[in-house]
Amino acid sequence: MLYLLSLFIIGSNYYTLTYGIYLWKSENNKLGSIGTIIIAVIATVAPILVLFIKK
């Protein structure tokens, strides 16, 4: 169950990560892109760590 929930969290934050990459490449907005990518990584890693630590 934990792995399925982790996969859902990764899938839901994948869009945010790809939007950050889009900002970097197409819009040439480096600062906004870095901020978006950092938020996407934190929003993915933190809940997954909490899930597996509380196990």
PQR file of N, CA, C, O and H, with PARSE charges and radii, in Angstrom:
ATOM      1  N   MET A   1       0.813  -1.186   0.000 -0.4000 1.5000
ATOM      2  CA  MET A   1       0.000   0.000   0.000 -0.0000 2.0000
ATOM      3  C   MET A   1       0.869   1.269   0.000  0.5500 1.7000
ATOM      4  O   MET A   1       0.550   2.264  -0.650 -0.5500 1.4000
ATOM      5  N   LEU A   2       1.971   1.197   0.747 -0.4000 1.5000
ATOM      6  CA  LEU A   2       2.863   2.357   0.793 -0.0000 2.0000
ATOM      7  C   LEU A   2       3.469   2.664  -0.572  0.5500 1.7000
ATOM      8  O   LEU A   2       3.632   3.823  -0.952 -0.5500 1.4000
ATOM      9  H   LEU A   2       2.230   0.388   1.275  0.4000 1.0000
ATOM     10  N   TYR A   3       3.795   1.608  -1.294 -0.4000 1.5000
ATOM     11  CA  TYR A   3       4.402   1.819  -2.606 -0.0000 2.0000
ATOM     12  C   TYR A   3       3.387   2.402  -3.592  0.5500 1.7000
ATOM     13  O   TYR A   3       3.741   3.228  -4.433 -0.5500 1.4000
ATOM     14  H   TYR A   3       3.662   0.666  -0.986  0.4000 1.0000
ATOM     15  N   LEU A   4       2.153   1.982  -3.491 -0.4000 1.5000
ATOM     16  CA  LEU A   4       1.112   2.525  -4.351 -0.0000 2.0000
ATOM     17  C   LEU A   4       0.861   3.997  -4.036  0.5500 1.7000
ATOM     18  O   LEU A   4       0.696   4.814  -4.941 -0.5500 1.4000
ATOM     19  H   LEU A   4       1.865   1.311  -2.807  0.4000 1.0000
ATOM     20  N   LEU A   5       0.832   4.322  -2.765 -0.4000 1.5000
ATOM     21  CA  LEU A   5       0.651   5.721  -2.357 -0.0000 2.0000
ATOM     22  C   LEU A   5       1.848   6.569  -2.778  0.5500 1.7000
ATOM     23  O   LEU A   5       1.678   7.717  -3.191 -0.5500 1.4000
ATOM     24  H   LEU A   5       0.966   3.658  -2.029  0.4000 1.0000
ATOM     25  N   SER A   6       3.040   6.021  -2.677 -0.4000 1.5000
ATOM     26  CA  SER A   6       4.240   6.733  -3.127 -0.0000 2.0000
ATOM     27  C   SER A   6       4.200   6.990  -4.630  0.5500 1.7000
ATOM     28  O   SER A   6       4.583   8.062  -5.098 -0.5500 1.4000
ATOM     29  H   SER A   6       3.178   5.089  -2.342  0.4000 1.0000
ATOM     30  N   LEU A   7       3.738   6.008  -5.369 -0.4000 1.5000
ATOM     31  CA  LEU A   7       3.620   6.170  -6.810 -0.0000 2.0000
ATOM     32  C   LEU A   7       2.608   7.265  -7.156  0.5500 1.7000
ATOM     33  O   LEU A   7       2.817   8.028  -8.099 -0.5500 1.4000
ATOM     34  H   LEU A   7       3.427   5.137  -4.989  0.4000 1.0000
ATOM     35  N   PHE A   8       1.517   7.342  -6.398 -0.4000 1.5000
ATOM     36  CA  PHE A   8       0.532   8.406  -6.606 -0.0000 2.0000
ATOM     37  C   PHE A   8       1.135   9.779  -6.317  0.5500 1.7000
ATOM     38  O   PHE A   8       0.894  10.728  -7.064 -0.5500 1.4000
ATOM     39  H   PHE A   8       1.347   6.722  -5.632  0.4000 1.0000
ATOM     40  N   ILE A   9       1.913   9.893  -5.249 -0.4000 1.5000
ATOM     41  CA  ILE A   9       2.553  11.167  -4.903 -0.0000 2.0000
ATOM     42  C   ILE A   9       3.534  11.581  -6.000  0.5500 1.7000
ATOM     43  O   ILE A   9       3.572  12.745  -6.397 -0.5500 1.4000
ATOM     44  H   ILE A   9       2.109   9.122  -4.643  0.4000 1.0000
ATOM     45  N   ILE A  10       4.316  10.639  -6.478 -0.4000 1.5000
ATOM     46  CA  ILE A  10       5.269  10.939  -7.550 -0.0000 2.0000
ATOM     47  C   ILE A  10       4.534  11.364  -8.814  0.5500 1.7000
ATOM     48  O   ILE A  10       4.939  12.313  -9.485 -0.5500 1.4000
ATOM     49  H   ILE A  10       4.285   9.693  -6.155  0.4000 1.0000
ATOM     50  N   GLY A  11       3.458  10.664  -9.134 -0.4000 1.5000
ATOM     51  CA  GLY A  11       2.683  10.995 -10.329 -0.0000 2.0000
ATOM     52  C   GLY A  11       2.040  12.367 -10.250  0.5500 1.7000
ATOM     53  O   GLY A  11       1.988  13.092 -11.243 -0.5500 1.4000
ATOM     54  H   GLY A  11       3.129   9.893  -8.589  0.4000 1.0000
ATOM     55  N   SER A  12       1.553  12.723  -9.076 -0.4000 1.5000
ATOM     56  CA  SER A  12       0.899  14.026  -8.955 -0.0000 2.0000
ATOM     57  C   SER A  12       1.895  15.183  -8.975  0.5500 1.7000
ATOM     58  O   SER A  12       1.537  16.292  -9.373 -0.5500 1.4000
ATOM     59  H   SER A  12       1.595  12.135  -8.269  0.4000 1.0000
ATOM     60  N   ASN A  13       3.112  14.950  -8.562 -0.4000 1.5000
ATOM     61  CA  ASN A  13       4.121  16.006  -8.581 -0.0000 2.0000
ATOM     62  C   ASN A  13       4.947  16.014  -9.868  0.5500 1.7000
ATOM     63  O   ASN A  13       5.761  16.912 -10.080 -0.5500 1.4000
ATOM     64  H   ASN A  13       3.403  14.049  -8.238  0.4000 1.0000
ATOM     65  N   TYR A  14       4.737  15.024 -10.716 -0.4000 1.5000
ATOM     66  CA  TYR A  14       5.449  14.968 -11.987 -0.0000 2.0000
ATOM     67  C   TYR A  14       5.091  16.171 -12.857  0.5500 1.7000
ATOM     68  O   TYR A  14       5.951  16.733 -13.536 -0.5500 1.4000
ATOM     69  H   TYR A  14       4.075  14.295 -10.544  0.4000 1.0000
ATOM     70  N   TYR A  15       3.817  16.562 -12.831 -0.4000 1.5000
ATOM     71  CA  TYR A  15       3.377  17.706 -13.638 -0.0000 2.0000
ATOM     72  C   TYR A  15       4.113  18.982 -13.214  0.5500 1.7000
ATOM     73  O   TYR A  15       4.545  19.764 -14.060 -0.5500 1.4000
ATOM     74  H   TYR A  15       3.118  16.106 -12.280  0.4000 1.0000
ATOM     75  N   THR A  16       4.250  19.182 -11.918 -0.4000 1.5000
ATOM     76  CA  THR A  16       4.937  20.378 -11.434 -0.0000 2.0000
ATOM     77  C   THR A  16       6.399  20.379 -11.870  0.5500 1.7000
ATOM     78  O   THR A  16       6.938  21.416 -12.256 -0.5500 1.4000
ATOM     79  H   THR A  16       3.899  18.546 -11.231  0.4000 1.0000
ATOM     80  N   LEU A  17       7.025  19.229 -11.807 -0.4000 1.5000
ATOM     81  CA  LEU A  17       8.421  19.124 -12.232 -0.0000 2.0000
ATOM     82  C   LEU A  17       8.563  19.412 -13.728  0.5500 1.7000
ATOM     83  O   LEU A  17       9.468  20.139 -14.135 -0.5500 1.4000
ATOM     84  H   LEU A  17       6.587  18.386 -11.494  0.4000 1.0000
ATOM     85  N   THR A  18       7.683  18.851 -14.539 -0.4000 1.5000
ATOM     86  CA  THR A  18       7.774  19.095 -15.977 -0.0000 2.0000
ATOM     87  C   THR A  18       7.439  20.544 -16.329  0.5500 1.7000
ATOM     88  O   THR A  18       7.954  21.078 -17.311 -0.5500 1.4000
ATOM     89  H   THR A  18       6.948  18.259 -14.208  0.4000 1.0000
ATOM     90  N   TYR A  19       6.582  21.180 -15.533 -0.4000 1.5000
ATOM     91  CA  TYR A  19       6.307  22.604 -15.753 -0.0000 2.0000
ATOM     92  C   TYR A  19       7.561  23.431 -15.466  0.5500 1.7000
ATOM     93  O   TYR A  19       7.833  24.401 -16.173 -0.5500 1.4000
ATOM     94  H   TYR A  19       6.163  20.746 -14.735  0.4000 1.0000
ATOM     95  N   GLY A  20       8.319  23.064 -14.448 -0.4000 1.5000
ATOM     96  CA  GLY A  20       9.578  23.743 -14.168 -0.0000 2.0000
ATOM     97  C   GLY A  20      10.567  23.592 -15.308  0.5500 1.7000
ATOM     98  O   GLY A  20      11.269  24.539 -15.661 -0.5500 1.4000
ATOM     99  H   GLY A  20       8.098  22.276 -13.874  0.4000 1.0000
ATOM    100  N   ILE A  21      10.622  22.409 -15.878 -0.4000 1.5000
ATOM    101  CA  ILE A  21      11.510  22.182 -17.027 -0.0000 2.0000
ATOM    102  C   ILE A  21      11.043  22.996 -18.230  0.5500 1.7000
ATOM    103  O   ILE A  21      11.859  23.547 -18.969 -0.5500 1.4000
ATOM    104  H   ILE A  21      10.052  21.639 -15.592  0.4000 1.0000
ATOM    105  N   TYR A  22       9.725  23.068 -18.420 -0.4000 1.5000
ATOM    106  CA  TYR A  22       9.170  23.874 -19.510 -0.0000 2.0000
ATOM    107  C   TYR A  22       9.537  25.351 -19.331  0.5500 1.7000
ATOM    108  O   TYR A  22       9.913  26.023 -20.292 -0.5500 1.4000
ATOM    109  H   TYR A  22       9.063  22.621 -17.820  0.4000 1.0000
ATOM    110  N   LEU A  23       9.425  25.847 -18.102 -0.4000 1.5000
ATOM    111  CA  LEU A  23       9.796  27.243 -17.848 -0.0000 2.0000
ATOM    112  C   LEU A  23      11.254  27.493 -18.205  0.5500 1.7000
ATOM    113  O   LEU A  23      11.586  28.530 -18.780 -0.5500 1.4000
ATOM    114  H   LEU A  23       9.119  25.302 -17.321  0.4000 1.0000
ATOM    115  N   TRP A  24      12.120  26.554 -17.870 -0.4000 1.5000
ATOM    116  CA  TRP A  24      13.552  26.697 -18.132 -0.0000 2.0000
ATOM    117  C   TRP A  24      13.829  26.747 -19.629  0.5500 1.7000
ATOM    118  O   TRP A  24      14.559  27.617 -20.103 -0.5500 1.4000
ATOM    119  H   TRP A  24      11.851  25.712 -17.403  0.4000 1.0000
ATOM    120  N   LYS A  25      13.236  25.801 -20.380 -0.4000 1.5000
ATOM    121  CA  LYS A  25      13.568  25.672 -21.793 -0.0000 2.0000
ATOM    122  C   LYS A  25      12.801  26.654 -22.683  0.5500 1.7000
ATOM    123  O   LYS A  25      13.408  27.368 -23.482 -0.5500 1.4000
ATOM    124  H   LYS A  25      12.643  25.094 -19.995  0.4000 1.0000
ATOM    125  N   SER A  26      11.488  26.692 -22.551 -0.4000 1.5000
ATOM    126  CA  SER A  26      10.677  27.460 -23.499 -0.0000 2.0000
ATOM    127  C   SER A  26      10.526  28.930 -23.125  0.5500 1.7000
ATOM    128  O   SER A  26      10.650  29.810 -23.976 -0.5500 1.4000
ATOM    129  H   SER A  26      10.996  26.112 -21.902  0.4000 1.0000
ATOM    130  N   GLU A  27      10.261  29.186 -21.869 -0.4000 1.5000
ATOM    131  CA  GLU A  27       9.996  30.552 -21.432 -0.0000 2.0000
ATOM    132  C   GLU A  27      11.268  31.298 -21.023  0.5500 1.7000
ATOM    133  O   GLU A  27      11.241  32.515 -20.840 -0.5500 1.4000
ATOM    134  H   GLU A  27      10.160  28.471 -21.177  0.4000 1.0000
ATOM    135  N   ASN A  28      12.375  30.577 -20.881 -0.4000 1.5000
ATOM    136  CA  ASN A  28      13.667  31.145 -20.489 -0.0000 2.0000
ATOM    137  C   ASN A  28      13.573  31.890 -19.152  0.5500 1.7000
ATOM    138  O   ASN A  28      14.203  32.930 -18.960 -0.5500 1.4000
ATOM    139  H   ASN A  28      12.397  29.589 -21.030  0.4000 1.0000
ATOM    140  N   ASN A  29      12.779  31.338 -18.240 -0.4000 1.5000
ATOM    141  CA  ASN A  29      12.596  31.907 -16.916 -0.0000 2.0000
ATOM    142  C   ASN A  29      13.344  31.020 -15.918  0.5500 1.7000
ATOM    143  O   ASN A  29      12.762  30.110 -15.327 -0.5500 1.4000
ATOM    144  H   ASN A  29      12.267  30.493 -18.397  0.4000 1.0000
ATOM    145  N   LYS A  30      14.619  31.290 -15.742 -0.4000 1.5000
ATOM    146  CA  LYS A  30      15.476  30.424 -14.937 -0.0000 2.0000
ATOM    147  C   LYS A  30      15.127  30.464 -13.449  0.5500 1.7000
ATOM    148  O   LYS A  30      15.095  29.419 -12.800 -0.5500 1.4000
ATOM    149  H   LYS A  30      15.091  32.029 -16.223  0.4000 1.0000
ATOM    150  N   LEU A  31      14.866  31.644 -12.902 -0.4000 1.5000
ATOM    151  CA  LEU A  31      14.569  31.760 -11.477 -0.0000 2.0000
ATOM    152  C   LEU A  31      13.248  31.080 -11.126  0.5500 1.7000
ATOM    153  O   LEU A  31      13.174  30.346 -10.140 -0.5500 1.4000
ATOM    154  H   LEU A  31      14.892  32.493 -13.430  0.4000 1.0000
ATOM    155  N   GLY A  32      12.220  31.313 -11.913 -0.4000 1.5000
ATOM    156  CA  GLY A  32      10.930  30.660 -11.676 -0.0000 2.0000
ATOM    157  C   GLY A  32      11.019  29.164 -11.843  0.5500 1.7000
ATOM    158  O   GLY A  32      10.363  28.406 -11.128 -0.5500 1.4000
ATOM    159  H   GLY A  32      12.281  31.909 -12.714  0.4000 1.0000
ATOM    160  N   SER A  33      11.828  28.746 -12.784 -0.4000 1.5000
ATOM    161  CA  SER A  33      12.024  27.327 -13.037 -0.0000 2.0000
ATOM    162  C   SER A  33      12.700  26.632 -11.859  0.5500 1.7000
ATOM    163  O   SER A  33      12.277  25.554 -11.439 -0.5500 1.4000
ATOM    164  H   SER A  33      12.361  29.362 -13.365  0.4000 1.0000
ATOM    165  N   ILE A  34      13.741  27.248 -11.334 -0.4000 1.5000
ATOM    166  CA  ILE A  34      14.457  26.655 -10.199 -0.0000 2.0000
ATOM    167  C   ILE A  34      13.548  26.571  -8.976  0.5500 1.7000
ATOM    168  O   ILE A  34      13.558  25.566  -8.265 -0.5500 1.4000
ATOM    169  H   ILE A  34      14.085  28.123 -11.675  0.4000 1.0000
ATOM    170  N   GLY A  35      12.770  27.610  -8.729 -0.4000 1.5000
ATOM    171  CA  GLY A  35      11.837  27.596  -7.609 -0.0000 2.0000
ATOM    172  C   GLY A  35      10.781  26.516  -7.755  0.5500 1.7000
ATOM    173  O   GLY A  35      10.451  25.826  -6.790 -0.5500 1.4000
ATOM    174  H   GLY A  35      12.762  28.426  -9.307  0.4000 1.0000
ATOM    175  N   THR A  36      10.251  26.369  -8.962 -0.4000 1.5000
ATOM    176  CA  THR A  36       9.235  25.351  -9.216 -0.0000 2.0000
ATOM    177  C   THR A  36       9.802  23.947  -9.053  0.5500 1.7000
ATOM    178  O   THR A  36       9.144  23.074  -8.489 -0.5500 1.4000
ATOM    179  H   THR A  36      10.518  26.930  -9.746  0.4000 1.0000
ATOM    180  N   ILE A  37      11.006  23.728  -9.539 -0.4000 1.5000
ATOM    181  CA  ILE A  37      11.628  22.409  -9.419 -0.0000 2.0000
ATOM    182  C   ILE A  37      11.931  22.083  -7.961  0.5500 1.7000
ATOM    183  O   ILE A  37      11.731  20.948  -7.530 -0.5500 1.4000
ATOM    184  H   ILE A  37      11.541  24.437  -9.997  0.4000 1.0000
ATOM    185  N   ILE A  38      12.408  23.056  -7.202 -0.4000 1.5000
ATOM    186  CA  ILE A  38      12.682  22.828  -5.781 -0.0000 2.0000
ATOM    187  C   ILE A  38      11.400  22.486  -5.027  0.5500 1.7000
ATOM    188  O   ILE A  38      11.387  21.569  -4.206 -0.5500 1.4000
ATOM    189  H   ILE A  38      12.571  23.978  -7.553  0.4000 1.0000
ATOM    190  N   ILE A  39      10.322  23.221  -5.302 -0.4000 1.5000
ATOM    191  CA  ILE A  39       9.044  22.928  -4.646 -0.0000 2.0000
ATOM    192  C   ILE A  39       8.550  21.540  -5.028  0.5500 1.7000
ATOM    193  O   ILE A  39       8.032  20.816  -4.177 -0.5500 1.4000
ATOM    194  H   ILE A  39      10.333  23.966  -5.969  0.4000 1.0000
ATOM    195  N   ALA A  40       8.701  21.157  -6.290 -0.4000 1.5000
ATOM    196  CA  ALA A  40       8.258  19.835  -6.739 -0.0000 2.0000
ATOM    197  C   ALA A  40       9.038  18.725  -6.046  0.5500 1.7000
ATOM    198  O   ALA A  40       8.460  17.714  -5.647 -0.5500 1.4000
ATOM    199  H   ALA A  40       9.122  21.745  -6.981  0.4000 1.0000
ATOM    200  N   VAL A  41      10.344  18.909  -5.902 -0.4000 1.5000
ATOM    201  CA  VAL A  41      11.164  17.883  -5.252 -0.0000 2.0000
ATOM    202  C   VAL A  41      10.824  17.777  -3.768  0.5500 1.7000
ATOM    203  O   VAL A  41      10.702  16.673  -3.238 -0.5500 1.4000
ATOM    204  H   VAL A  41      10.813  19.730  -6.227  0.4000 1.0000
ATOM    205  N   ILE A  42      10.672  18.905  -3.101 -0.4000 1.5000
ATOM    206  CA  ILE A  42      10.325  18.878  -1.675 -0.0000 2.0000
ATOM    207  C   ILE A  42       8.938  18.272  -1.471  0.5500 1.7000
ATOM    208  O   ILE A  42       8.728  17.479  -0.553 -0.5500 1.4000
ATOM    209  H   ILE A  42      10.772  19.802  -3.532  0.4000 1.0000
ATOM    210  N   ALA A  43       7.990  18.652  -2.336 -0.4000 1.5000
ATOM    211  CA  ALA A  43       6.627  18.135  -2.210 -0.0000 2.0000
ATOM    212  C   ALA A  43       6.538  16.652  -2.545  0.5500 1.7000
ATOM    213  O   ALA A  43       5.550  16.005  -2.200 -0.5500 1.4000
ATOM    214  H   ALA A  43       8.161  19.296  -3.082  0.4000 1.0000
ATOM    215  N   THR A  44       7.536  16.109  -3.200 -0.4000 1.5000
ATOM    216  CA  THR A  44       7.566  14.684  -3.492 -0.0000 2.0000
ATOM    217  C   THR A  44       8.298  13.913  -2.405  0.5500 1.7000
ATOM    218  O   THR A  44       7.810  12.888  -1.930 -0.5500 1.4000
ATOM    219  H   THR A  44       8.339  16.635  -3.481  0.4000 1.0000
ATOM    220  N   VAL A  45       9.450  14.395  -2.017 -0.4000 1.5000
ATOM    221  CA  VAL A  45      10.309  13.649  -1.098 -0.0000 2.0000
ATOM    222  C   VAL A  45       9.791  13.662   0.338  0.5500 1.7000
ATOM    223  O   VAL A  45       9.817  12.633   1.013 -0.5500 1.4000
ATOM    224  H   VAL A  45       9.847  15.228  -2.403  0.4000 1.0000
ATOM    225  N   ALA A  46       9.326  14.802   0.806 -0.4000 1.5000
ATOM    226  CA  ALA A  46       8.914  14.913   2.211 -0.0000 2.0000
ATOM    227  C   ALA A  46       7.779  13.956   2.582  0.5500 1.7000
ATOM    228  O   ALA A  46       7.909  13.242   3.576 -0.5500 1.4000
ATOM    229  H   ALA A  46       9.304  15.638   0.258  0.4000 1.0000
ATOM    230  N   PRO A  47       6.667  13.906   1.828 -0.5600 1.5000
ATOM    231  CA  PRO A  47       5.611  12.968   2.220  0.2800 2.0000
ATOM    232  C   PRO A  47       6.027  11.507   2.121  0.5500 1.7000
ATOM    233  O   PRO A  47       5.604  10.682   2.931 -0.5500 1.4000
ATOM    234  N   ILE A  48       6.855  11.184   1.128 -0.4000 1.5000
ATOM    235  CA  ILE A  48       7.293   9.798   0.981 -0.0000 2.0000
ATOM    236  C   ILE A  48       8.199   9.408   2.155  0.5500 1.7000
ATOM    237  O   ILE A  48       8.093   8.297   2.674 -0.5500 1.4000
ATOM    238  H   ILE A  48       7.199  11.854   0.470  0.4000 1.0000
ATOM    239  N   LEU A  49       9.078  10.307   2.569 -0.4000 1.5000
ATOM    240  CA  LEU A  49       9.916  10.023   3.731 -0.0000 2.0000
ATOM    241  C   LEU A  49       9.077   9.821   4.989  0.5500 1.7000
ATOM    242  O   LEU A  49       9.337   8.908   5.772 -0.5500 1.4000
ATOM    243  H   LEU A  49       9.164  11.209   2.147  0.4000 1.0000
ATOM    244  N   VAL A  50       8.089  10.657   5.178 -0.4000 1.5000
ATOM    245  CA  VAL A  50       7.214  10.518   6.348 -0.0000 2.0000
ATOM    246  C   VAL A  50       6.471   9.190   6.307  0.5500 1.7000
ATOM    247  O   VAL A  50       6.316   8.536   7.338 -0.5500 1.4000
ATOM    248  H   VAL A  50       7.878  11.399   4.542  0.4000 1.0000
ATOM    249  N   LEU A  51       6.012   8.790   5.134 -0.4000 1.5000
ATOM    250  CA  LEU A  51       5.307   7.513   5.024 -0.0000 2.0000
ATOM    251  C   LEU A  51       6.198   6.342   5.442  0.5500 1.7000
ATOM    252  O   LEU A  51       5.768   5.464   6.191 -0.5500 1.4000
ATOM    253  H   LEU A  51       6.137   9.322   4.297  0.4000 1.0000
ATOM    254  N   PHE A  52       7.432   6.334   4.957 -0.4000 1.5000
ATOM    255  CA  PHE A  52       8.297   5.202   5.242 -0.0000 2.0000
ATOM    256  C   PHE A  52       8.931   5.262   6.619  0.5500 1.7000
ATOM    257  O   PHE A  52       9.280   4.219   7.172 -0.5500 1.4000
ATOM    258  H   PHE A  52       7.782   7.047   4.349  0.4000 1.0000
ATOM    259  N   ILE A  53       9.090   6.438   7.185 -0.4000 1.5000
ATOM    260  CA  ILE A  53       9.633   6.537   8.549 -0.0000 2.0000
ATOM    261  C   ILE A  53       8.588   6.120   9.556  0.5500 1.7000
ATOM    262  O   ILE A  53       8.914   5.448  10.534 -0.5500 1.4000
ATOM    263  H   ILE A  53       8.806   7.285   6.736  0.4000 1.0000
ATOM    264  N   LYS A  54       7.341   6.497   9.345 -0.4000 1.5000
ATOM    265  CA  LYS A  54       6.264   6.151  10.285 -0.0000 2.0000
ATOM    266  C   LYS A  54       5.834   4.692  10.172  0.5500 1.7000
ATOM    267  O   LYS A  54       5.064   4.208  11.001 -0.5500 1.4000
ATOM    268  H   LYS A  54       7.076   7.043   8.550  0.4000 1.0000
ATOM    269  N   LYS A  55       6.312   4.006   9.180 -0.4000 1.5000
ATOM    270  CA  LYS A  55       5.971   2.599   8.971 -0.0000 2.0000
ATOM    271  C   LYS A  55       6.405   1.827  10.155  0.5500 1.7000
ATOM    272  O   LYS A  55       6.219   0.611  10.202 -0.5500 1.4000
ATOM    273  H   LYS A  55       6.938   4.399   8.506  0.4000 1.0000
TER
END
